[in-house]
Amino acid sequence: MSIAIDHPEAEALLAEIEAQTGRDPGDLLLDLLRRERDRLTEERTVERRIAEGLAADRALQAQWRTGHVLDARSPDDVLGYDESGLPS
């Protein structure tokens, strides 16, 4: 398989990198393609991990909402304050 690139900027960038590194243009393009593939794979991995984290969060929220109330008193009653805000 051969690849023809008819894009002046791409050709200039490839020539510049080739001159700086002394590497073959085919090797440079192969390296670039591998890096792009790895970057895309990493992005998908990050997106998948975020989605998994959000799903776990939603599951935890649902579990919390359906949980049993251990103490039905209001926070003020638990802390020991009366309707005037004074300790009871």
PyMOL Python script that loads the backbone (N, CA, C, O; Angstrom):
from pymol import cmd

cmd.read_pdbstr("""\
ATOM      1  N   MET A   1       0.848  -1.173   0.000  1.00  0.00           N
ATOM      2  CA  MET A   1       0.000   0.000   0.000  1.00  0.00           C
ATOM      3  C   MET A   1       0.894   1.236   0.000  1.00  0.00           C
ATOM      4  O   MET A   1       1.856   1.321   0.763  1.00  0.00           O
ATOM      5  N   SER A   2       0.572   2.162  -0.838  1.00  0.00           N
ATOM      6  CA  SER A   2       1.333   3.410  -0.853  1.00  0.00           C
ATOM      7  C   SER A   2       0.402   4.561  -0.502  1.00  0.00           C
ATOM      8  O   SER A   2      -0.806   4.511  -0.738  1.00  0.00           O
ATOM      9  N   ILE A   3       0.996   5.586   0.061  1.00  0.00           N
ATOM     10  CA  ILE A   3       0.234   6.765   0.464  1.00  0.00           C
ATOM     11  C   ILE A   3       0.824   7.973  -0.253  1.00  0.00           C
ATOM     12  O   ILE A   3       2.032   8.207  -0.215  1.00  0.00           O
ATOM     13  N   ALA A   4      -0.039   8.725  -0.901  1.00  0.00           N
ATOM     14  CA  ALA A   4       0.400   9.964  -1.551  1.00  0.00           C
ATOM     15  C   ALA A   4      -0.193  11.130  -0.786  1.00  0.00           C
ATOM     16  O   ALA A   4      -1.405  11.193  -0.580  1.00  0.00           O
ATOM     17  N   ILE A   5       0.644  12.038  -0.370  1.00  0.00           N
ATOM     18  CA  ILE A   5       0.188  13.212   0.373  1.00  0.00           C
ATOM     19  C   ILE A   5       0.378  14.427  -0.524  1.00  0.00           C
ATOM     20  O   ILE A   5       1.498  14.818  -0.852  1.00  0.00           O
ATOM     21  N   ASP A   6      -0.739  15.005  -0.904  1.00  0.00           N
ATOM     22  CA  ASP A   6      -0.686  16.194  -1.761  1.00  0.00           C
ATOM     23  C   ASP A   6      -1.167  17.391  -0.946  1.00  0.00           C
ATOM     24  O   ASP A   6      -2.207  17.986  -1.228  1.00  0.00           O
ATOM     25  N   HIS A   7      -0.379  17.721   0.069  1.00  0.00           N
ATOM     26  CA  HIS A   7      -0.724  18.826   0.958  1.00  0.00           C
ATOM     27  C   HIS A   7       0.574  19.553   1.294  1.00  0.00           C
ATOM     28  O   HIS A   7       1.430  18.998   1.984  1.00  0.00           O
ATOM     29  N   PRO A   8       0.731  20.782   0.819  1.00  0.00           N
ATOM     30  CA  PRO A   8       2.006  21.492   1.002  1.00  0.00           C
ATOM     31  C   PRO A   8       2.455  21.603   2.464  1.00  0.00           C
ATOM     32  O   PRO A   8       3.634  21.416   2.763  1.00  0.00           O
ATOM     33  N   GLU A   9       1.543  21.899   3.356  1.00  0.00           N
ATOM     34  CA  GLU A   9       1.941  22.047   4.757  1.00  0.00           C
ATOM     35  C   GLU A   9       2.406  20.708   5.333  1.00  0.00           C
ATOM     36  O   GLU A   9       3.403  20.658   6.053  1.00  0.00           O
ATOM     37  N   ALA A  10       1.691  19.627   5.022  1.00  0.00           N
ATOM     38  CA  ALA A  10       2.085  18.304   5.512  1.00  0.00           C
ATOM     39  C   ALA A  10       3.452  17.925   4.966  1.00  0.00           C
ATOM     40  O   ALA A  10       4.293  17.399   5.694  1.00  0.00           O
ATOM     41  N   GLU A  11       3.671  18.189   3.698  1.00  0.00           N
ATOM     42  CA  GLU A  11       4.963  17.873   3.089  1.00  0.00           C
ATOM     43  C   GLU A  11       6.084  18.699   3.728  1.00  0.00           C
ATOM     44  O   GLU A  11       7.177  18.185   3.963  1.00  0.00           O
ATOM     45  N   ALA A  12       5.813  19.977   4.008  1.00  0.00           N
ATOM     46  CA  ALA A  12       6.818  20.841   4.627  1.00  0.00           C
ATOM     47  C   ALA A  12       7.140  20.374   6.044  1.00  0.00           C
ATOM     48  O   ALA A  12       8.305  20.333   6.439  1.00  0.00           O
ATOM     49  N   LEU A  13       6.108  20.024   6.803  1.00  0.00           N
ATOM     50  CA  LEU A  13       6.332  19.545   8.171  1.00  0.00           C
ATOM     51  C   LEU A  13       7.116  18.238   8.168  1.00  0.00           C
ATOM     52  O   LEU A  13       8.029  18.049   8.971  1.00  0.00           O
ATOM     53  N   LEU A  14       6.756  17.351   7.269  1.00  0.00           N
ATOM     54  CA  LEU A  14       7.464  16.078   7.179  1.00  0.00           C
ATOM     55  C   LEU A  14       8.923  16.300   6.813  1.00  0.00           C
ATOM     56  O   LEU A  14       9.810  15.670   7.389  1.00  0.00           O
ATOM     57  N   ALA A  15       9.179  17.187   5.862  1.00  0.00           N
ATOM     58  CA  ALA A  15      10.557  17.482   5.454  1.00  0.00           C
ATOM     59  C   ALA A  15      11.342  18.117   6.600  1.00  0.00           C
ATOM     60  O   ALA A  15      12.518  17.814   6.796  1.00  0.00           O
ATOM     61  N   GLU A  16      10.688  18.996   7.351  1.00  0.00           N
ATOM     62  CA  GLU A  16      11.354  19.654   8.486  1.00  0.00           C
ATOM     63  C   GLU A  16      11.741  18.641   9.559  1.00  0.00           C
ATOM     64  O   GLU A  16      12.861  18.663  10.070  1.00  0.00           O
ATOM     65  N   ILE A  17      10.811  17.757   9.894  1.00  0.00           N
ATOM     66  CA  ILE A  17      11.097  16.749  10.924  1.00  0.00           C
ATOM     67  C   ILE A  17      12.141  15.766  10.420  1.00  0.00           C
ATOM     68  O   ILE A  17      13.011  15.335  11.177  1.00  0.00           O
ATOM     69  N   GLU A  18      12.059  15.415   9.157  1.00  0.00           N
ATOM     70  CA  GLU A  18      13.052  14.511   8.570  1.00  0.00           C
ATOM     71  C   GLU A  18      14.450  15.128   8.646  1.00  0.00           C
ATOM     72  O   GLU A  18      15.420  14.441   8.966  1.00  0.00           O
ATOM     73  N   ALA A  19      14.545  16.421   8.351  1.00  0.00           N
ATOM     74  CA  ALA A  19      15.837  17.104   8.398  1.00  0.00           C
ATOM     75  C   ALA A  19      16.385  17.168   9.821  1.00  0.00           C
ATOM     76  O   ALA A  19      17.590  17.031  10.030  1.00  0.00           O
ATOM     77  N   GLN A  20      15.504  17.375  10.798  1.00  0.00           N
ATOM     78  CA  GLN A  20      15.947  17.491  12.192  1.00  0.00           C
ATOM     79  C   GLN A  20      16.340  16.143  12.786  1.00  0.00           C
ATOM     80  O   GLN A  20      17.252  16.061  13.609  1.00  0.00           O
ATOM     81  N   THR A  21      15.646  15.085  12.363  1.00  0.00           N
ATOM     82  CA  THR A  21      15.877  13.777  12.991  1.00  0.00           C
ATOM     83  C   THR A  21      16.712  12.835  12.150  1.00  0.00           C
ATOM     84  O   THR A  21      17.326  11.908  12.677  1.00  0.00           O
ATOM     85  N   GLY A  22      16.739  13.061  10.850  1.00  0.00           N
ATOM     86  CA  GLY A  22      17.451  12.154   9.956  1.00  0.00           C
ATOM     87  C   GLY A  22      16.717  10.841   9.745  1.00  0.00           C
ATOM     88  O   GLY A  22      17.276   9.891   9.196  1.00  0.00           O
ATOM     89  N   ARG A  23      15.471  10.790  10.179  1.00  0.00           N
ATOM     90  CA  ARG A  23      14.684   9.568  10.036  1.00  0.00           C
ATOM     91  C   ARG A  23      14.002   9.522   8.678  1.00  0.00           C
ATOM     92  O   ARG A  23      13.767  10.550   8.044  1.00  0.00           O
ATOM     93  N   ASP A  24      13.696   8.326   8.256  1.00  0.00           N
ATOM     94  CA  ASP A  24      12.996   8.089   7.001  1.00  0.00           C
ATOM     95  C   ASP A  24      11.554   8.602   7.107  1.00  0.00           C
ATOM     96  O   ASP A  24      10.918   8.415   8.144  1.00  0.00           O
ATOM     97  N   PRO A  25      11.023   9.248   6.053  1.00  0.00           N
ATOM     98  CA  PRO A  25       9.643   9.745   6.097  1.00  0.00           C
ATOM     99  C   PRO A  25       8.622   8.653   6.414  1.00  0.00           C
ATOM    100  O   PRO A  25       7.647   8.897   7.125  1.00  0.00           O
ATOM    101  N   GLY A  26       8.845   7.462   5.890  1.00  0.00           N
ATOM    102  CA  GLY A  26       7.925   6.359   6.193  1.00  0.00           C
ATOM    103  C   GLY A  26       7.919   6.018   7.669  1.00  0.00           C
ATOM    104  O   GLY A  26       6.860   5.764   8.244  1.00  0.00           O
ATOM    105  N   ASP A  27       9.105   6.010   8.297  1.00  0.00           N
ATOM    106  CA  ASP A  27       9.192   5.740   9.739  1.00  0.00           C
ATOM    107  C   ASP A  27       8.534   6.850  10.552  1.00  0.00           C
ATOM    108  O   ASP A  27       7.876   6.589  11.558  1.00  0.00           O
ATOM    109  N   LEU A  28       8.718   8.090  10.106  1.00  0.00           N
ATOM    110  CA  LEU A  28       8.102   9.217  10.801  1.00  0.00           C
ATOM    111  C   LEU A  28       6.572   9.117  10.743  1.00  0.00           C
ATOM    112  O   LEU A  28       5.895   9.315  11.752  1.00  0.00           O
ATOM    113  N   LEU A  29       6.045   8.815   9.581  1.00  0.00           N
ATOM    114  CA  LEU A  29       4.592   8.696   9.441  1.00  0.00           C
ATOM    115  C   LEU A  29       4.058   7.524  10.249  1.00  0.00           C
ATOM    116  O   LEU A  29       3.001   7.629  10.871  1.00  0.00           O
ATOM    117  N   LEU A  30       4.782   6.405  10.245  1.00  0.00           N
ATOM    118  CA  LEU A  30       4.357   5.253  11.025  1.00  0.00           C
ATOM    119  C   LEU A  30       4.337   5.584  12.516  1.00  0.00           C
ATOM    120  O   LEU A  30       3.406   5.209  13.230  1.00  0.00           O
ATOM    121  N   ASP A  31       5.368   6.286  12.979  1.00  0.00           N
ATOM    122  CA  ASP A  31       5.423   6.704  14.381  1.00  0.00           C
ATOM    123  C   ASP A  31       4.250   7.636  14.707  1.00  0.00           C
ATOM    124  O   ASP A  31       3.610   7.495  15.749  1.00  0.00           O
ATOM    125  N   LEU A  32       3.978   8.575  13.818  1.00  0.00           N
ATOM    126  CA  LEU A  32       2.867   9.499  14.022  1.00  0.00           C
ATOM    127  C   LEU A  32       1.537   8.758  14.095  1.00  0.00           C
ATOM    128  O   LEU A  32       0.713   9.046  14.964  1.00  0.00           O
ATOM    129  N   LEU A  33       1.324   7.816  13.196  1.00  0.00           N
ATOM    130  CA  LEU A  33       0.078   7.048  13.197  1.00  0.00           C
ATOM    131  C   LEU A  33      -0.064   6.212  14.459  1.00  0.00           C
ATOM    132  O   LEU A  33      -1.158   6.105  15.014  1.00  0.00           O
ATOM    133  N   ARG A  34       1.030   5.621  14.916  1.00  0.00           N
ATOM    134  CA  ARG A  34       0.971   4.837  16.156  1.00  0.00           C
ATOM    135  C   ARG A  34       0.661   5.723  17.354  1.00  0.00           C
ATOM    136  O   ARG A  34      -0.128   5.347  18.221  1.00  0.00           O
ATOM    137  N   ARG A  35       1.277   6.894  17.404  1.00  0.00           N
ATOM    138  CA  ARG A  35       1.003   7.824  18.511  1.00  0.00           C
ATOM    139  C   ARG A  35      -0.449   8.284  18.505  1.00  0.00           C
ATOM    140  O   ARG A  35      -1.076   8.391  19.559  1.00  0.00           O
ATOM    141  N   GLU A  36      -0.977   8.555  17.327  1.00  0.00           N
ATOM    142  CA  GLU A  36      -2.374   8.984  17.230  1.00  0.00           C
ATOM    143  C   GLU A  36      -3.313   7.860  17.658  1.00  0.00           C
ATOM    144  O   GLU A  36      -4.297   8.099  18.357  1.00  0.00           O
ATOM    145  N   ARG A  37      -3.005   6.639  17.236  1.00  0.00           N
ATOM    146  CA  ARG A  37      -3.816   5.495  17.659  1.00  0.00           C
ATOM    147  C   ARG A  37      -3.793   5.353  19.178  1.00  0.00           C
ATOM    148  O   ARG A  37      -4.836   5.148  19.798  1.00  0.00           O
ATOM    149  N   ASP A  38      -2.613   5.462  19.777  1.00  0.00           N
ATOM    150  CA  ASP A  38      -2.486   5.347  21.227  1.00  0.00           C
ATOM    151  C   ASP A  38      -3.233   6.467  21.938  1.00  0.00           C
ATOM    152  O   ASP A  38      -3.866   6.239  22.969  1.00  0.00           O
ATOM    153  N   ARG A  39      -3.161   7.676  21.390  1.00  0.00           N
ATOM    154  CA  ARG A  39      -3.866   8.815  21.985  1.00  0.00           C
ATOM    155  C   ARG A  39      -5.370   8.580  21.962  1.00  0.00           C
ATOM    156  O   ARG A  39      -6.059   8.835  22.951  1.00  0.00           O
ATOM    157  N   LEU A  40      -5.876   8.096  20.838  1.00  0.00           N
ATOM    158  CA  LEU A  40      -7.313   7.834  20.720  1.00  0.00           C
ATOM    159  C   LEU A  40      -7.748   6.711  21.659  1.00  0.00           C
ATOM    160  O   LEU A  40      -8.824   6.769  22.255  1.00  0.00           O
ATOM    161  N   THR A  41      -6.908   5.700  21.783  1.00  0.00           N
ATOM    162  CA  THR A  41      -7.208   4.597  22.701  1.00  0.00           C
ATOM    163  C   THR A  41      -7.248   5.108  24.135  1.00  0.00           C
ATOM    164  O   THR A  41      -8.128   4.734  24.910  1.00  0.00           O
ATOM    165  N   GLU A  42      -6.293   5.962  24.484  1.00  0.00           N
ATOM    166  CA  GLU A  42      -6.255   6.538  25.833  1.00  0.00           C
ATOM    167  C   GLU A  42      -7.489   7.395  26.091  1.00  0.00           C
ATOM    168  O   GLU A  42      -8.065   7.338  27.178  1.00  0.00           O
ATOM    169  N   GLU A  43      -7.899   8.184  25.109  1.00  0.00           N
ATOM    170  CA  GLU A  43      -9.102   9.006  25.269  1.00  0.00           C
ATOM    171  C   GLU A  43     -10.319   8.133  25.530  1.00  0.00           C
ATOM    172  O   GLU A  43     -11.135   8.436  26.401  1.00  0.00           O
ATOM    173  N   ARG A  44     -10.438   7.043  24.769  1.00  0.00           N
ATOM    174  CA  ARG A  44     -11.583   6.145  24.972  1.00  0.00           C
ATOM    175  C   ARG A  44     -11.521   5.505  26.354  1.00  0.00           C
ATOM    176  O   ARG A  44     -12.550   5.316  27.001  1.00  0.00           O
ATOM    177  N   THR A  45     -10.309   5.170  26.807  1.00  0.00           N
ATOM    178  CA  THR A  45     -10.151   4.578  28.131  1.00  0.00           C
ATOM    179  C   THR A  45     -10.577   5.572  29.206  1.00  0.00           C
ATOM    180  O   THR A  45     -11.281   5.205  30.146  1.00  0.00           O
ATOM    181  N   VAL A  46     -10.157   6.817  29.074  1.00  0.00           N
ATOM    182  CA  VAL A  46     -10.530   7.847  30.038  1.00  0.00           C
ATOM    183  C   VAL A  46     -12.036   8.071  30.017  1.00  0.00           C
ATOM    184  O   VAL A  46     -12.670   8.164  31.068  1.00  0.00           O
ATOM    185  N   GLU A  47     -12.608   8.156  28.818  1.00  0.00           N
ATOM    186  CA  GLU A  47     -14.053   8.350  28.705  1.00  0.00           C
ATOM    187  C   GLU A  47     -14.809   7.184  29.337  1.00  0.00           C
ATOM    188  O   GLU A  47     -15.820   7.386  30.011  1.00  0.00           O
ATOM    189  N   ARG A  48     -14.316   5.964  29.117  1.00  0.00           N
ATOM    190  CA  ARG A  48     -14.963   4.786  29.691  1.00  0.00           C
ATOM    191  C   ARG A  48     -14.873   4.821  31.215  1.00  0.00           C
ATOM    192  O   ARG A  48     -15.848   4.513  31.900  1.00  0.00           O
ATOM    193  N   ARG A  49     -13.703   5.196  31.753  1.00  0.00           N
ATOM    194  CA  ARG A  49     -13.541   5.257  33.201  1.00  0.00           C
ATOM    195  C   ARG A  49     -14.434   6.337  33.814  1.00  0.00           C
ATOM    196  O   ARG A  49     -14.980   6.147  34.900  1.00  0.00           O
ATOM    197  N   ILE A  50     -14.581   7.458  33.127  1.00  0.00           N
ATOM    198  CA  ILE A  50     -15.475   8.516  33.612  1.00  0.00           C
ATOM    199  C   ILE A  50     -16.906   8.009  33.617  1.00  0.00           C
ATOM    200  O   ILE A  50     -17.636   8.209  34.588  1.00  0.00           O
ATOM    201  N   ALA A  51     -17.314   7.350  32.530  1.00  0.00           N
ATOM    202  CA  ALA A  51     -18.677   6.821  32.450  1.00  0.00           C
ATOM    203  C   ALA A  51     -18.924   5.793  33.551  1.00  0.00           C
ATOM    204  O   ALA A  51     -19.994   5.783  34.161  1.00  0.00           O
ATOM    205  N   GLU A  52     -17.947   4.935  33.806  1.00  0.00           N
ATOM    206  CA  GLU A  52     -18.093   3.944  34.875  1.00  0.00           C
ATOM    207  C   GLU A  52     -18.208   4.629  36.241  1.00  0.00           C
ATOM    208  O   GLU A  52     -19.011   4.215  37.078  1.00  0.00           O
ATOM    209  N   GLY A  53     -17.414   5.665  36.462  1.00  0.00           N
ATOM    210  CA  GLY A  53     -17.479   6.394  37.723  1.00  0.00           C
ATOM    211  C   GLY A  53     -18.827   7.078  37.923  1.00  0.00           C
ATOM    212  O   GLY A  53     -19.387   7.063  39.019  1.00  0.00           O
ATOM    213  N   LEU A  54     -19.340   7.679  36.851  1.00  0.00           N
ATOM    214  CA  LEU A  54     -20.645   8.332  36.937  1.00  0.00           C
ATOM    215  C   LEU A  54     -21.750   7.309  37.181  1.00  0.00           C
ATOM    216  O   LEU A  54     -22.680   7.572  37.943  1.00  0.00           O
ATOM    217  N   ALA A  55     -21.658   6.147  36.542  1.00  0.00           N
ATOM    218  CA  ALA A  55     -22.661   5.098  36.761  1.00  0.00           C
ATOM    219  C   ALA A  55     -22.609   4.609  38.210  1.00  0.00           C
ATOM    220  O   ALA A  55     -23.652   4.388  38.825  1.00  0.00           O
ATOM    221  N   ALA A  56     -21.411   4.441  38.754  1.00  0.00           N
ATOM    222  CA  ALA A  56     -21.278   4.024  40.146  1.00  0.00           C
ATOM    223  C   ALA A  56     -21.847   5.087  41.082  1.00  0.00           C
ATOM    224  O   ALA A  56     -22.467   4.762  42.094  1.00  0.00           O
ATOM    225  N   ASP A  57     -21.635   6.357  40.741  1.00  0.00           N
ATOM    226  CA  ASP A  57     -22.179   7.455  41.544  1.00  0.00           C
ATOM    227  C   ASP A  57     -23.702   7.421  41.529  1.00  0.00           C
ATOM    228  O   ASP A  57     -24.343   7.566  42.570  1.00  0.00           O
ATOM    229  N   ARG A  58     -24.281   7.229  40.337  1.00  0.00           N
ATOM    230  CA  ARG A  58     -25.748   7.162  40.242  1.00  0.00           C
ATOM    231  C   ARG A  58     -26.291   5.983  41.044  1.00  0.00           C
ATOM    232  O   ARG A  58     -27.319   6.109  41.708  1.00  0.00           O
ATOM    233  N   ALA A  59     -25.612   4.844  40.988  1.00  0.00           N
ATOM    234  CA  ALA A  59     -26.045   3.675  41.749  1.00  0.00           C
ATOM    235  C   ALA A  59     -25.975   3.946  43.252  1.00  0.00           C
ATOM    236  O   ALA A  59     -26.872   3.559  44.001  1.00  0.00           O
ATOM    237  N   LEU A  60     -24.917   4.604  43.683  1.00  0.00           N
ATOM    238  CA  LEU A  60     -24.782   4.938  45.096  1.00  0.00           C
ATOM    239  C   LEU A  60     -25.865   5.922  45.539  1.00  0.00           C
ATOM    240  O   LEU A  60     -26.419   5.789  46.630  1.00  0.00           O
ATOM    241  N   GLN A  61     -26.167   6.910  44.692  1.00  0.00           N
ATOM    242  CA  GLN A  61     -27.228   7.857  45.017  1.00  0.00           C
ATOM    243  C   GLN A  61     -28.574   7.151  45.127  1.00  0.00           C
ATOM    244  O   GLN A  61     -29.350   7.438  46.039  1.00  0.00           O
ATOM    245  N   ALA A  62     -28.859   6.230  44.208  1.00  0.00           N
ATOM    246  CA  ALA A  62     -30.123   5.494  44.250  1.00  0.00           C
ATOM    247  C   ALA A  62     -30.198   4.643  45.516  1.00  0.00           C
ATOM    248  O   ALA A  62     -31.243   4.562  46.162  1.00  0.00           O
ATOM    249  N   GLN A  63     -29.082   4.014  45.859  1.00  0.00           N
ATOM    250  CA  GLN A  63     -29.042   3.201  47.071  1.00  0.00           C
ATOM    251  C   GLN A  63     -29.255   4.076  48.307  1.00  0.00           C
ATOM    252  O   GLN A  63     -29.961   3.687  49.237  1.00  0.00           O
ATOM    253  N   TRP A  64     -28.650   5.237  48.306  1.00  0.00           N
ATOM    254  CA  TRP A  64     -28.779   6.147  49.443  1.00  0.00           C
ATOM    255  C   TRP A  64     -30.222   6.630  49.593  1.00  0.00           C
ATOM    256  O   TRP A  64     -30.748   6.712  50.703  1.00  0.00           O
ATOM    257  N   ARG A  65     -30.862   6.952  48.446  1.00  0.00           N
ATOM    258  CA  ARG A  65     -32.253   7.441  48.494  1.00  0.00           C
ATOM    259  C   ARG A  65     -33.215   6.389  49.029  1.00  0.00           C
ATOM    260  O   ARG A  65     -34.190   6.727  49.700  1.00  0.00           O
ATOM    261  N   THR A  66     -32.952   5.114  48.740  1.00  0.00           N
ATOM    262  CA  THR A  66     -33.862   4.059  49.168  1.00  0.00           C
ATOM    263  C   THR A  66     -33.475   3.458  50.509  1.00  0.00           C
ATOM    264  O   THR A  66     -34.118   2.523  50.986  1.00  0.00           O
ATOM    265  N   GLY A  67     -32.425   3.994  51.117  1.00  0.00           N
ATOM    266  CA  GLY A  67     -31.953   3.455  52.388  1.00  0.00           C
ATOM    267  C   GLY A  67     -32.931   3.739  53.522  1.00  0.00           C
ATOM    268  O   GLY A  67     -33.794   4.611  53.426  1.00  0.00           O
ATOM    269  N   HIS A  68     -32.770   2.985  54.582  1.00  0.00           N
ATOM    270  CA  HIS A  68     -33.623   3.144  55.757  1.00  0.00           C
ATOM    271  C   HIS A  68     -33.166   4.346  56.578  1.00  0.00           C
ATOM    272  O   HIS A  68     -31.972   4.626  56.683  1.00  0.00           O
ATOM    273  N   VAL A  69     -34.135   5.046  57.155  1.00  0.00           N
ATOM    274  CA  VAL A  69     -33.841   6.174  58.032  1.00  0.00           C
ATOM    275  C   VAL A  69     -33.537   5.609  59.411  1.00  0.00           C
ATOM    276  O   VAL A  69     -34.381   4.954  60.023  1.00  0.00           O
ATOM    277  N   LEU A  70     -32.343   5.862  59.890  1.00  0.00           N
ATOM    278  CA  LEU A  70     -31.934   5.334  61.188  1.00  0.00           C
ATOM    279  C   LEU A  70     -32.426   6.204  62.337  1.00  0.00           C
ATOM    280  O   LEU A  70     -32.677   5.709  63.435  1.00  0.00           O
ATOM    281  N   ASP A  71     -32.561   7.494  62.080  1.00  0.00           N
ATOM    282  CA  ASP A  71     -32.992   8.417  63.120  1.00  0.00           C
ATOM    283  C   ASP A  71     -33.889   9.460  62.458  1.00  0.00           C
ATOM    284  O   ASP A  71     -33.403  10.309  61.710  1.00  0.00           O
ATOM    285  N   ALA A  72     -35.168   9.405  62.720  1.00  0.00           N
ATOM    286  CA  ALA A  72     -36.134  10.267  62.048  1.00  0.00           C
ATOM    287  C   ALA A  72     -36.189  11.676  62.642  1.00  0.00           C
ATOM    288  O   ALA A  72     -36.947  12.521  62.165  1.00  0.00           O
ATOM    289  N   ARG A  73     -35.396  11.928  63.673  1.00  0.00           N
ATOM    290  CA  ARG A  73     -35.424  13.261  64.269  1.00  0.00           C
ATOM    291  C   ARG A  73     -34.814  14.283  63.317  1.00  0.00           C
ATOM    292  O   ARG A  73     -34.012  13.941  62.448  1.00  0.00           O
ATOM    293  N   SER A  74     -35.209  15.546  63.497  1.00  0.00           N
ATOM    294  CA  SER A  74     -34.630  16.621  62.692  1.00  0.00           C
ATOM    295  C   SER A  74     -33.190  16.858  63.140  1.00  0.00           C
ATOM    296  O   SER A  74     -32.820  16.479  64.251  1.00  0.00           O
ATOM    297  N   PRO A  75     -32.382  17.475  62.294  1.00  0.00           N
ATOM    298  CA  PRO A  75     -31.001  17.763  62.708  1.00  0.00           C
ATOM    299  C   PRO A  75     -30.930  18.580  63.993  1.00  0.00           C
ATOM    300  O   PRO A  75     -30.057  18.341  64.827  1.00  0.00           O
ATOM    301  N   ASP A  76     -31.834  19.537  64.162  1.00  0.00           N
ATOM    302  CA  ASP A  76     -31.819  20.334  65.390  1.00  0.00           C
ATOM    303  C   ASP A  76     -32.089  19.476  66.620  1.00  0.00           C
ATOM    304  O   ASP A  76     -31.481  19.675  67.672  1.00  0.00           O
ATOM    305  N   ASP A  77     -33.015  18.513  66.480  1.00  0.00           N
ATOM    306  CA  ASP A  77     -33.291  17.621  67.604  1.00  0.00           C
ATOM    307  C   ASP A  77     -32.082  16.743  67.914  1.00  0.00           C
ATOM    308  O   ASP A  77     -31.771  16.496  69.079  1.00  0.00           O
ATOM    309  N   VAL A  78     -31.423  16.286  66.898  1.00  0.00           N
ATOM    310  CA  VAL A  78     -30.254  15.437  67.094  1.00  0.00           C
ATOM    311  C   VAL A  78     -29.149  16.228  67.788  1.00  0.00           C
ATOM    312  O   VAL A  78     -28.493  15.723  68.700  1.00  0.00           O
ATOM    313  N   LEU A  79     -28.945  17.478  67.349  1.00  0.00           N
ATOM    314  CA  LEU A  79     -27.901  18.309  67.941  1.00  0.00           C
ATOM    315  C   LEU A  79     -28.295  18.868  69.297  1.00  0.00           C
ATOM    316  O   LEU A  79     -27.438  19.318  70.058  1.00  0.00           O
ATOM    317  N   GLY A  80     -29.590  18.843  69.605  1.00  0.00           N
ATOM    318  CA  GLY A  80     -30.040  19.290  70.914  1.00  0.00           C
ATOM    319  C   GLY A  80     -30.400  20.760  70.980  1.00  0.00           C
ATOM    320  O   GLY A  80     -30.207  21.378  72.027  1.00  0.00           O
ATOM    321  N   TYR A  81     -30.915  21.351  69.908  1.00  0.00           N
ATOM    322  CA  TYR A  81     -31.338  22.746  69.910  1.00  0.00           C
ATOM    323  C   TYR A  81     -32.857  22.819  69.854  1.00  0.00           C
ATOM    324  O   TYR A  81     -33.500  21.998  69.201  1.00  0.00           O
ATOM    325  N   ASP A  82     -33.433  23.815  70.546  1.00  0.00           N
ATOM    326  CA  ASP A  82     -34.875  23.992  70.496  1.00  0.00           C
ATOM    327  C   ASP A  82     -35.264  24.930  69.371  1.00  0.00           C
ATOM    328  O   ASP A  82     -34.410  25.336  68.582  1.00  0.00           O
ATOM    329  N   GLU A  83     -36.551  25.285  69.283  1.00  0.00           N
ATOM    330  CA  GLU A  83     -37.053  26.135  68.206  1.00  0.00           C
ATOM    331  C   GLU A  83     -36.455  27.540  68.229  1.00  0.00           C
ATOM    332  O   GLU A  83     -36.513  28.237  67.216  1.00  0.00           O
ATOM    333  N   SER A  84     -35.882  27.977  69.352  1.00  0.00           N
ATOM    334  CA  SER A  84     -35.243  29.289  69.467  1.00  0.00           C
ATOM    335  C   SER A  84     -33.748  29.228  69.152  1.00  0.00           C
ATOM    336  O   SER A  84     -33.063  30.250  69.157  1.00  0.00           O
ATOM    337  N   GLY A  85     -33.255  28.033  68.880  1.00  0.00           N
ATOM    338  CA  GLY A  85     -31.850  27.886  68.563  1.00  0.00           C
ATOM    339  C   GLY A  85     -30.968  27.742  69.783  1.00  0.00           C
ATOM    340  O   GLY A  85     -29.743  27.808  69.687  1.00  0.00           O
ATOM    341  N   LEU A  86     -31.605  27.543  70.948  1.00  0.00           N
ATOM    342  CA  LEU A  86     -30.847  27.391  72.190  1.00  0.00           C
ATOM    343  C   LEU A  86     -30.679  25.911  72.517  1.00  0.00           C
ATOM    344  O   LEU A  86     -31.522  25.089  72.157  1.00  0.00           O
ATOM    345  N   PRO A  87     -29.590  25.578  73.199  1.00  0.00           N
ATOM    346  CA  PRO A  87     -29.423  24.170  73.586  1.00  0.00           C
ATOM    347  C   PRO A  87     -30.558  23.723  74.474  1.00  0.00           C
ATOM    348  O   PRO A  87     -30.995  24.447  75.369  1.00  0.00           O
ATOM    349  N   SER A  88     -31.024  22.530  74.215  1.00  0.00           N
ATOM    350  CA  SER A  88     -32.155  22.049  75.022  1.00  0.00           C
ATOM    351  C   SER A  88     -31.703  21.134  76.125  1.00  0.00           C
ATOM    352  O   SER A  88     -32.527  20.642  76.895  1.00  0.00           O
TER     353      SER A  88
END
""", "prot")
cmd.dss("prot")
cmd.show_as("cartoon", "prot")
cmd.util.cbc("prot")
cmd.orient("prot")
